[in-house]
């Protein structure tokens, strides 16, 4: 038996194919449920919104995206309390949840997802090393949150992993 490793181009094609399949399922669920999605992104800088709108027909289910890279943007665009950012830090469960809630409050969407993290290569700490990402999803009136640590990757790898994970878990929440 010969084991052939995939080239970078082949791996990217697989990732793209899986991402498109996931987005197709998300779009079908949102259209079926007559819901719209809003995103609130920090460390991904709009990558999730871009991936959503790459899918033809996205206007049927994608309402808007907020790129809130700075703390000021989180406060001004999403209504995240400045005291919360000061107390918990921008990369925290509380801020991710406030971002997801704020995306709903500042849009006409029914579903939201938010991400805030440390993509690197700098900015990490012992408590929040590079690769730490907090996620939050508001679906059906409930806000869900969790943290992932994407270790060993560079900035592009961490951001791509964040994109894939956020959408994968969104689909799970839509199907629940």
C-alpha positions as CSV (number, residue, x, y, z in Angstrom):
1,X,0.0,0.0,0.0
2,X,1.3,3.4,-1.0
3,X,0.5,6.4,1.1
4,X,0.7,9.6,-0.8
5,X,0.7,12.9,1.0
6,X,-1.4,15.6,-0.4
7,X,0.1,18.8,-1.9
8,X,-0.7,22.1,-0.4
9,X,-2.9,22.8,-3.4
10,X,-4.8,19.5,-2.9
11,X,-5.3,20.2,0.8
12,X,-6.7,23.7,0.0
13,X,-9.1,22.1,-2.6
14,X,-10.3,19.7,0.1
15,X,-10.7,22.5,2.7
16,X,-12.6,24.6,0.1
17,X,-14.9,21.8,-0.8
18,X,-15.7,21.0,2.8
19,X,-16.3,24.7,3.5
20,X,-18.6,25.0,0.6
21,X,-20.6,21.9,1.6
22,X,-20.9,23.3,5.2
23,X,-22.0,26.7,3.9
24,X,-24.5,25.1,1.6
25,X,-26.0,23.2,4.6
26,X,-26.1,26.4,6.7
27,X,-27.8,28.3,3.9
28,X,-30.4,25.6,3.5
29,X,-31.2,25.5,7.2
30,X,-31.4,29.3,7.5
31,X,-33.7,29.6,4.5
32,X,-35.8,26.7,5.7
33,X,-36.1,28.3,9.1
34,X,-36.7,31.7,7.6
35,X,-33.8,33.2,9.5
36,X,-31.0,35.6,8.6
37,X,-27.4,35.5,9.9
38,X,-25.1,38.3,11.2
39,X,-21.5,37.8,12.0
40,X,-19.3,39.7,14.5
41,X,-15.6,39.2,13.9
42,X,-12.4,40.3,15.4
43,X,-9.4,38.0,14.8
44,X,-10.8,36.8,11.4
45,X,-11.2,40.3,10.1
46,X,-14.3,39.5,8.0
47,X,-13.3,36.2,6.7
48,X,-16.5,34.5,7.9
49,X,-18.7,37.1,6.2
50,X,-16.6,36.8,3.1
51,X,-17.0,33.0,3.0
52,X,-20.7,33.3,3.5
53,X,-21.2,35.8,0.7
54,X,-19.0,33.8,-1.6
55,X,-22.0,31.4,-1.8
56,X,-24.4,32.4,-4.6
57,X,-27.8,33.4,-3.1
58,X,-26.3,34.5,0.2
59,X,-28.6,37.5,0.3
60,X,-31.5,35.1,1.1
61,X,-29.9,34.2,4.5
62,X,-26.9,36.5,5.2
63,X,-28.0,39.9,6.7
64,X,-24.7,41.6,7.6
65,X,-21.2,41.3,9.1
66,X,-19.5,43.4,11.6
67,X,-15.7,43.6,11.6
68,X,-14.9,44.8,15.1
69,X,-11.1,44.4,15.2
70,X,-10.5,47.1,17.8
71,X,-12.0,47.4,21.2
72,X,-13.6,50.8,20.2
73,X,-15.3,49.0,17.3
74,X,-16.7,46.4,19.6
75,X,-18.1,49.1,21.9
76,X,-19.4,51.5,19.1
77,X,-20.8,48.9,16.6
78,X,-22.0,46.1,18.9
79,X,-22.6,47.8,22.2
80,X,-20.1,45.7,24.1
81,X,-19.7,47.5,27.4
82,X,-16.2,49.1,27.8
83,X,-16.1,47.9,31.4
84,X,-16.6,44.3,30.2
85,X,-13.6,44.5,27.9
86,X,-11.5,46.2,30.6
87,X,-12.5,43.6,33.2
88,X,-12.4,40.4,31.1
89,X,-10.2,41.3,28.1
90,X,-11.3,41.4,24.5
91,X,-10.4,37.7,24.1
92,X,-12.9,36.3,26.6
93,X,-16.1,34.3,26.8
94,X,-18.0,37.4,28.1
95,X,-16.9,39.6,25.2
96,X,-17.6,36.9,22.6
97,X,-21.1,36.5,24.0
98,X,-21.7,40.2,24.1
99,X,-20.5,40.5,20.5
100,X,-23.0,37.8,19.4
101,X,-25.8,39.4,21.3
102,X,-24.8,42.8,19.9
103,X,-24.8,41.5,16.3
104,X,-28.4,40.6,16.8
105,X,-29.3,43.9,18.5
106,X,-27.7,45.9,15.8
107,X,-29.1,44.0,12.8
108,X,-32.3,42.4,11.5
109,X,-30.8,38.9,11.8
110,X,-32.2,36.1,13.9
111,X,-28.9,34.1,14.2
112,X,-25.4,35.4,15.0
113,X,-21.9,34.1,15.4
114,X,-19.0,36.0,17.0
115,X,-15.3,35.3,17.2
116,X,-12.5,37.0,19.2
117,X,-9.1,35.6,19.6
118,X,-5.3,35.9,19.3
119,X,-4.2,35.0,15.8
120,X,-0.6,35.9,16.4
121,X,2.2,35.8,15.9
122,X,2.3,38.4,18.7
123,X,-0.3,39.4,21.3
124,X,-0.5,36.2,23.3
125,X,0.1,35.8,27.0
126,X,0.4,32.9,29.4
127,X,-3.3,33.1,30.1
128,X,-4.3,33.6,26.5
129,X,-1.6,32.2,24.2
130,X,-1.5,32.7,20.4
131,X,-4.3,30.4,19.0
132,X,-6.8,31.1,21.8
133,X,-10.2,31.9,20.2
134,X,-13.6,32.4,21.9
135,X,-16.7,31.7,19.9
136,X,-20.3,32.6,20.5
137,X,-23.5,31.7,18.6
138,X,-27.0,33.0,19.2
139,X,-29.6,30.6,17.8
140,X,-33.2,30.2,18.8
141,X,-32.9,32.8,21.5
142,X,-30.0,31.0,23.3
143,X,-26.4,32.1,23.3
144,X,-23.8,29.3,23.3
145,X,-20.1,29.9,23.7
146,X,-16.9,27.9,23.8
147,X,-13.1,28.4,23.6
148,X,-10.7,26.6,21.3
149,X,-7.0,26.7,21.1
150,X,-5.5,26.2,17.7
151,X,-1.9,25.4,18.6
152,X,1.1,25.2,16.3
153,X,-0.2,27.3,13.5
154,X,0.8,30.6,11.9
155,X,-1.6,33.5,11.7
156,X,-3.2,32.3,8.4
157,X,-3.7,28.8,9.8
158,X,-5.3,30.0,13.0
159,X,-7.7,32.3,11.2
160,X,-8.7,29.6,8.7
161,X,-9.2,27.1,11.6
162,X,-11.4,29.7,13.3
163,X,-13.5,30.2,10.2
164,X,-14.0,26.5,9.7
165,X,-14.8,25.8,13.4
166,X,-17.2,28.7,13.7
167,X,-19.3,27.6,10.7
168,X,-19.1,23.9,11.6
169,X,-20.5,24.6,15.1
170,X,-23.1,27.1,13.7
171,X,-24.5,24.3,11.6
172,X,-24.6,22.0,14.6
173,X,-26.6,24.7,16.5
174,X,-29.0,25.2,13.6
175,X,-29.7,21.4,13.4
176,X,-30.2,21.0,17.2
